[in-house]
Amino acid sequence: MMIRSGNGVWEVRCDRCDHGLRTGIGDRTAAARAAQINGWAFTELTLCPGCATTAYHDAHR
Protein backbone atom coordinates (compact mmCIF):
# COMPACT_ATOMS: atom_id res chain seq x y z
CA MET A 1 0.00 0.00 0.00
CA MET A 2 1.11 3.54 -0.57
CA ILE A 3 0.51 6.12 2.11
CA ARG A 4 1.19 9.82 2.20
CA SER A 5 3.83 10.53 4.81
CA GLY A 6 3.45 13.53 7.07
CA ASN A 7 6.22 15.48 5.36
CA GLY A 8 4.65 15.39 1.89
CA VAL A 9 6.41 12.32 0.49
CA TRP A 10 5.09 8.84 -0.24
CA GLU A 11 5.80 5.70 1.72
CA VAL A 12 5.32 2.19 0.33
CA ARG A 13 4.39 -0.59 2.76
CA CYS A 14 4.50 -4.32 2.05
CA ASP A 15 1.14 -6.06 2.46
CA ARG A 16 2.80 -9.30 3.65
CA CYS A 17 5.54 -8.19 6.05
CA ASP A 18 6.63 -5.07 7.90
CA HIS A 19 9.04 -3.69 5.28
CA GLY A 20 8.60 -0.16 4.05
CA LEU A 21 10.24 2.26 1.65
CA ARG A 22 9.98 6.00 2.16
CA THR A 23 10.56 7.94 -1.03
CA GLY A 24 11.69 11.52 -1.28
CA ILE A 25 9.11 12.11 -3.98
CA GLY A 26 5.89 14.08 -3.64
CA ASP A 27 4.20 12.69 -6.77
CA ARG A 28 2.43 9.33 -6.21
CA THR A 29 3.07 7.94 -9.71
CA ALA A 30 6.75 8.85 -9.62
CA ALA A 31 7.06 7.34 -6.13
CA ALA A 32 5.50 4.08 -7.35
CA ARG A 33 7.92 3.97 -10.28
CA ALA A 34 10.89 4.57 -7.96
CA ALA A 35 9.69 1.71 -5.76
CA GLN A 36 9.38 -0.58 -8.79
CA ILE A 37 12.93 0.28 -9.84
CA ASN A 38 13.99 -0.80 -6.35
CA GLY A 39 12.27 -4.19 -6.72
CA TRP A 40 8.81 -3.53 -5.27
CA ALA A 41 5.89 -5.26 -6.98
CA PHE A 42 2.42 -3.77 -7.39
CA THR A 43 -0.18 -6.41 -8.23
CA GLU A 44 -3.26 -7.19 -6.14
CA LEU A 45 -0.87 -6.65 -3.23
CA THR A 46 2.05 -4.32 -2.71
CA LEU A 47 5.08 -6.53 -2.11
CA CYS A 48 8.63 -5.72 -1.01
CA PRO A 49 11.43 -7.30 -3.07
CA GLY A 50 11.75 -10.29 -0.71
CA CYS A 51 8.03 -11.05 -0.62
CA ALA A 52 7.74 -10.49 -4.38
CA THR A 53 10.48 -13.05 -5.01
CA THR A 54 8.82 -15.56 -2.67
CA ALA A 55 5.42 -15.01 -4.32
CA TYR A 56 6.93 -15.49 -7.78
CA HIS A 57 8.57 -18.78 -6.81
CA ASP A 58 5.42 -20.01 -5.06
CA ALA A 59 3.37 -19.28 -8.19
CA HIS A 60 5.80 -21.07 -10.48
CA ARG A 61 6.32 -24.36 -8.68
N, CA, C and O atoms as a MOPAC input file, in Angstrom:
PM7 MOZYME 1SCF
protein

 N      0.83200 1    -1.17200 1     0.00000 1
 C      0.00000 1     0.00000 1     0.00000 1
 C      0.87600 1     1.23300 1     0.00000 1
 O      1.99000 1     1.21200 1     0.52300 1
 N      0.39300 1     2.27200 1    -0.56500 1
 C      1.11200 1     3.54400 1    -0.56700 1
 C      0.36500 1     4.50700 1     0.33400 1
 O     -0.85000 1     4.67400 1     0.23100 1
 N      1.11700 1     5.13400 1     1.21500 1
 C      0.51000 1     6.11800 1     2.11100 1
 C      1.28300 1     7.42200 1     2.00500 1
 O      2.48400 1     7.43800 1     1.73800 1
 N      0.57300 1     8.49500 1     2.21700 1
 C      1.18800 1     9.82300 1     2.19900 1
 C      1.82600 1    10.06400 1     3.55300 1
 O      1.14000 1    10.05400 1     4.57500 1
 N      3.11400 1    10.27600 1     3.56900 1
 C      3.82800 1    10.52600 1     4.81100 1
 C      3.56200 1    11.96300 1     5.25400 1
 O      3.19100 1    12.81300 1     4.44400 1
 N      3.74900 1    12.22000 1     6.51200 1
 C      3.45400 1    13.53000 1     7.06800 1
 C      4.24200 1    14.67700 1     6.46100 1
 O      3.78200 1    15.81800 1     6.49600 1
 N      5.40100 1    14.40900 1     5.91300 1
 C      6.22100 1    15.47700 1     5.36100 1
 C      6.05300 1    15.65300 1     3.85600 1
 O      6.91900 1    16.23800 1     3.20600 1
 N      4.96300 1    15.16000 1     3.29600 1
 C      4.65400 1    15.38800 1     1.89000 1
 C      5.26200 1    14.40900 1     0.91100 1
 O      5.17500 1    14.62600 1    -0.29700 1
 N      5.87400 1    13.34000 1     1.38600 1
 C      6.41200 1    12.32000 1     0.48900 1
 C      5.59700 1    11.03900 1     0.63800 1
 O      4.77300 1    10.91900 1     1.54500 1
 N      5.83200 1    10.09800 1    -0.24600 1
 C      5.09000 1     8.83800 1    -0.24000 1
 C      5.90400 1     7.73200 1     0.40600 1
 O      7.12600 1     7.66700 1     0.27300 1
 N      5.19100 1     6.87000 1     1.10500 1
 C      5.80500 1     5.69900 1     1.71600 1
 C      5.08200 1     4.45700 1     1.20300 1
 O      3.85300 1     4.41600 1     1.15200 1
 N      5.85900 1     3.45300 1     0.82800 1
 C      5.31700 1     2.19300 1     0.33000 1
 C      5.44700 1     1.17200 1     1.44500 1
 O      6.51000 1     1.05000 1     2.05500 1
 N      4.37800 1     0.43600 1     1.71800 1
 C      4.38900 1    -0.59300 1     2.75800 1
 C      4.02500 1    -1.93600 1     2.14600 1
 O      3.09100 1    -2.03600 1     1.35100 1
 N      4.77500 1    -2.97300 1     2.52700 1
 C      4.50300 1    -4.32400 1     2.04700 1
 C      3.23400 1    -4.85000 1     2.71500 1
 O      3.04000 1    -4.67400 1     3.91800 1
 N      2.37800 1    -5.49400 1     1.93300 1
 C      1.14200 1    -6.06000 1     2.46500 1
 C      1.35100 1    -7.40000 1     3.16400 1
 O      0.43500 1    -7.89300 1     3.82300 1
 N      2.53900 1    -8.00400 1     3.03700 1
 C      2.80400 1    -9.30300 1     3.65000 1
 C      3.72200 1    -9.23300 1     4.86600 1
 O      3.61200 1   -10.07500 1     5.75700 1
 N      4.60500 1    -8.27700 1     4.92800 1
 C      5.54200 1    -8.19500 1     6.05000 1
 C      5.60500 1    -6.74600 1     6.53500 1
 O      4.75500 1    -5.93500 1     6.16600 1
 N      6.57300 1    -6.42500 1     7.33200 1
 C      6.63200 1    -5.07400 1     7.89700 1
 C      7.63000 1    -4.15700 1     7.19400 1
 O      7.98100 1    -3.10600 1     7.73000 1
 N      8.09300 1    -4.53700 1     6.00200 1
 C      9.03700 1    -3.68700 1     5.28300 1
 C      8.34800 1    -2.45500 1     4.71200 1
 O      7.16600 1    -2.48400 1     4.36800 1
 N      9.10200 1    -1.39200 1     4.62300 1
 C      8.60000 1    -0.15600 1     4.05300 1
 C      9.70200 1     0.57000 1     3.30800 1
 O     10.88700 1     0.33800 1     3.54800 1
 N      9.30700 1     1.43900 1     2.41300 1
 C     10.23800 1     2.26300 1     1.65200 1
 C      9.68300 1     3.67300 1     1.62700 1
 O      8.60200 1     3.90700 1     1.08600 1
 N     10.40100 1     4.59900 1     2.19700 1
 C      9.98200 1     6.00100 1     2.15800 1
 C     10.72100 1     6.67500 1     1.01500 1
 O     11.95100 1     6.66800 1     0.95900 1
 N      9.96000 1     7.25100 1     0.11600 1
 C     10.55600 1     7.93700 1    -1.03000 1
 C     10.71300 1     9.41400 1    -0.69000 1
 O     10.07400 1     9.91800 1     0.23300 1
 N     11.54100 1    10.08000 1    -1.42000 1
 C     11.69500 1    11.51800 1    -1.27500 1
 C     10.92500 1    12.25600 1    -2.36000 1
 O     11.29000 1    13.35900 1    -2.76700 1
 N      9.85300 1    11.62400 1    -2.81500 1
 C      9.11300 1    12.11300 1    -3.97900 1
 C      7.69200 1    12.47900 1    -3.56700 1
 O      7.02700 1    11.70700 1    -2.87600 1
 N      7.23000 1    13.63600 1    -3.98400 1
 C      5.88600 1    14.08300 1    -3.64200 1
 C      4.79900 1    13.58300 1    -4.57800 1
 O      3.62400 1    13.58400 1    -4.21300 1
 N      5.17300 1    13.15800 1    -5.77700 1
 C      4.19600 1    12.68700 1    -6.76800 1
 C      3.99400 1    11.18300 1    -6.60800 1
 O      4.96300 1    10.42400 1    -6.61400 1
 N      2.73400 1    10.74500 1    -6.46300 1
 C      2.43000 1     9.33400 1    -6.20800 1
 C      2.91500 1     8.41600 1    -7.33600 1
 O      3.51600 1     7.37700 1    -7.06400 1
 N      2.66700 1     8.77800 1    -8.57100 1
 C      3.06800 1     7.94200 1    -9.70900 1
 C      4.58300 1     7.80400 1    -9.77100 1
 O      5.09800 1     6.70500 1    -9.97700 1
 N      5.29200 1     8.89600 1    -9.59600 1
 C      6.75000 1     8.84800 1    -9.62000 1
 C      7.28600 1     8.03100 1    -8.44600 1
 O      8.27800 1     7.31800 1    -8.59200 1
 N      6.64200 1     8.12900 1    -7.29100 1
 C      7.06100 1     7.34200 1    -6.12900 1
 C      6.86400 1     5.84900 1    -6.38000 1
 O      7.71000 1     5.03600 1    -6.00600 1
 N      5.74400 1     5.48700 1    -7.01600 1
 C      5.49700 1     4.08100 1    -7.34700 1
 C      6.53900 1     3.56800 1    -8.33700 1
 O      7.01100 1     2.43800 1    -8.21000 1
 N      6.89400 1     4.37600 1    -9.30400 1
 C      7.91800 1     3.97400 1   -10.28300 1
 C      9.27400 1     3.80700 1    -9.60900 1
 O     10.00700 1     2.87100 1    -9.92800 1
 N      9.61800 1     4.68900 1    -8.69000 1
 C     10.88600 1     4.57200 1    -7.96300 1
 C     10.90400 1     3.28600 1    -7.14100 1
 O     11.93100 1     2.61100 1    -7.06400 1
 N      9.77900 1     2.95100 1    -6.53100 1
 C      9.69400 1     1.71000 1    -5.75700 1
 C      9.86000 1     0.49400 1    -6.67200 1
 O     10.54300 1    -0.46500 1    -6.31000 1
 N      9.24400 1     0.52900 1    -7.84800 1
 C      9.38400 1    -0.58100 1    -8.79500 1
 C     10.83100 1    -0.74400 1    -9.24100 1
 O     11.31200 1    -1.86800 1    -9.37700 1
 N     11.52000 1     0.35200 1    -9.46700 1
 C     12.93100 1     0.28300 1    -9.83900 1
 C     13.73200 1    -0.39200 1    -8.73500 1
 O     14.71900 1    -1.07500 1    -9.00800 1
 N     13.31400 1    -0.20400 1    -7.49900 1
 C     13.99400 1    -0.79800 1    -6.34600 1
 C     13.48600 1    -2.19400 1    -6.00900 1
 O     13.82900 1    -2.72900 1    -4.95500 1
 N     12.67100 1    -2.79900 1    -6.88200 1
 C     12.27400 1    -4.18600 1    -6.71800 1
 C     10.90200 1    -4.42400 1    -6.11500 1
 O     10.52000 1    -5.57700 1    -5.91400 1
 N     10.14900 1    -3.37500 1    -5.82000 1
 C      8.81200 1    -3.53300 1    -5.26800 1
 C      7.84400 1    -3.93500 1    -6.36900 1
 O      7.96900 1    -3.49800 1    -7.51300 1
 N      6.87700 1    -4.77400 1    -6.00900 1
 C      5.88600 1    -5.25700 1    -6.97900 1
 C      4.50900 1    -4.72600 1    -6.58700 1
 O      4.12400 1    -4.74800 1    -5.41800 1
 N      3.78500 1    -4.25400 1    -7.58500 1
 C      2.42300 1    -3.76600 1    -7.38600 1
 C      1.48400 1    -4.61500 1    -8.22600 1
 O      1.36100 1    -4.41200 1    -9.43400 1
 N      0.82200 1    -5.57000 1    -7.57900 1
 C     -0.18500 1    -6.40800 1    -8.23300 1
 C     -1.45600 1    -6.23100 1    -7.42300 1
 O     -1.83500 1    -5.09600 1    -7.13300 1
 N     -2.12700 1    -7.31300 1    -7.04900 1
 C     -3.26500 1    -7.18900 1    -6.14200 1
 C     -2.76800 1    -6.70000 1    -4.78400 1
 O     -3.49000 1    -6.03300 1    -4.04300 1
 N     -1.52100 1    -7.04800 1    -4.47600 1
 C     -0.86500 1    -6.64700 1    -3.23200 1
 C      0.34700 1    -5.78800 1    -3.55900 1
 O      0.86900 1    -5.83400 1    -4.67300 1
 N      0.78200 1    -5.02100 1    -2.59900 1
 C      2.04900 1    -4.32200 1    -2.70500 1
 C      3.07300 1    -5.17200 1    -1.96500 1
 O      2.92300 1    -5.43600 1    -0.77200 1
 N      4.11900 1    -5.60100 1    -2.67900 1
 C      5.08500 1    -6.52900 1    -2.10600 1
 C      6.50000 1    -5.96100 1    -2.16600 1
 O      6.92700 1    -5.41700 1    -3.18400 1
 N      7.22200 1    -6.10200 1    -1.04300 1
 C      8.63000 1    -5.72100 1    -1.00600 1
 C      9.40900 1    -6.69300 1    -1.88900 1
 O      8.86500 1    -7.72100 1    -2.29300 1
 N     10.66200 1    -6.39300 1    -2.19600 1
 C     11.42900 1    -7.30200 1    -3.06800 1
 C     11.50100 1    -8.74000 1    -2.54800 1
 O     11.40400 1    -9.67700 1    -3.34000 1
 N     11.66500 1    -8.93400 1    -1.25800 1
 C     11.74600 1   -10.29300 1    -0.70600 1
 C     10.43900 1   -11.04800 1    -0.84500 1
 O     10.43000 1   -12.20700 1    -1.25800 1
 N      9.33800 1   -10.40200 1    -0.50400 1
 C      8.02800 1   -11.05400 1    -0.61700 1
 C      7.63700 1   -11.25800 1    -2.07500 1
 O      6.98400 1   -12.24700 1    -2.40700 1
 N      8.03100 1   -10.32700 1    -2.95700 1
 C      7.74100 1   -10.48700 1    -4.38300 1
 C      8.47500 1   -11.69000 1    -4.95600 1
 O      7.91300 1   -12.43400 1    -5.75900 1
 N      9.71900 1   -11.88600 1    -4.55300 1
 C     10.48200 1   -13.05200 1    -5.00500 1
 C      9.85700 1   -14.33600 1    -4.51000 1
 O      9.72400 1   -15.29700 1    -5.26700 1
 N      9.46900 1   -14.36400 1    -3.24100 1
 C      8.82000 1   -15.55800 1    -2.67400 1
 C      7.50700 1   -15.85300 1    -3.38400 1
 O      7.22900 1   -17.00700 1    -3.71000 1
 N      6.69400 1   -14.82500 1    -3.63000 1
 C      5.41600 1   -15.01200 1    -4.31700 1
 C      5.62400 1   -15.53200 1    -5.72500 1
 O      4.86800 1   -16.38700 1    -6.18700 1
 N      6.63800 1   -15.02800 1    -6.41500 1
 C      6.93200 1   -15.48700 1    -7.77600 1
 C      7.27800 1   -16.97900 1    -7.76400 1
 O      6.75200 1   -17.75000 1    -8.56700 1
 N      8.15300 1   -17.37400 1    -6.86000 1
 C      8.57400 1   -18.77800 1    -6.80800 1
 C      7.42200 1   -19.68200 1    -6.37100 1
 O      7.30300 1   -20.80300 1    -6.86600 1
 N      6.58100 1   -19.22100 1    -5.46200 1
 C      5.41600 1   -20.01400 1    -5.05500 1
 C      4.45400 1   -20.21000 1    -6.22100 1
 O      3.85500 1   -21.27700 1    -6.35600 1
 N      4.30000 1   -19.19400 1    -7.05900 1
 C      3.36500 1   -19.28000 1    -8.18700 1
 C      3.90200 1   -20.13900 1    -9.32500 1
 O      3.12800 1   -20.61800 1   -10.15400 1
 N      5.20200 1   -20.33800 1    -9.37400 1
 C      5.80000 1   -21.07500 1   -10.48400 1
 C      6.41200 1   -22.40800 1   -10.07700 1
 O      7.39100 1   -22.85300 1   -10.67600 1
 N      5.85200 1   -23.03100 1    -9.08500 1
 C      6.32200 1   -24.36100 1    -8.67700 1
 C      5.70300 1   -25.42600 1    -9.52000 1
 O      5.98100 1   -26.60900 1    -9.32200 1

